[in-house]
Amino acid sequence: MNHYEQSKKARRVASVVYLIFMAVILGGTFISQQKKASAAKAEVKVQPEKVNSI
């Protein structure tokens, strides 16, 4: 294998690793946003009742 083919293979491997890394980052961000949204909905639904004090 000559130098050009070796560098081409290295660039391909680097690009695949980069894509996997970005997919993990974006997936984690998406999941985090979904959890925050569902927690906010649950917080709105569970409101304490007003107690009439005598």
Buried (B, 14 or more C-beta within 10 A) or exposed (E): EEEEEEEEEEEEEEEEEEEEEEEEEEEEEEEEEEEEEEEEEEEEEEEEEEEEEE
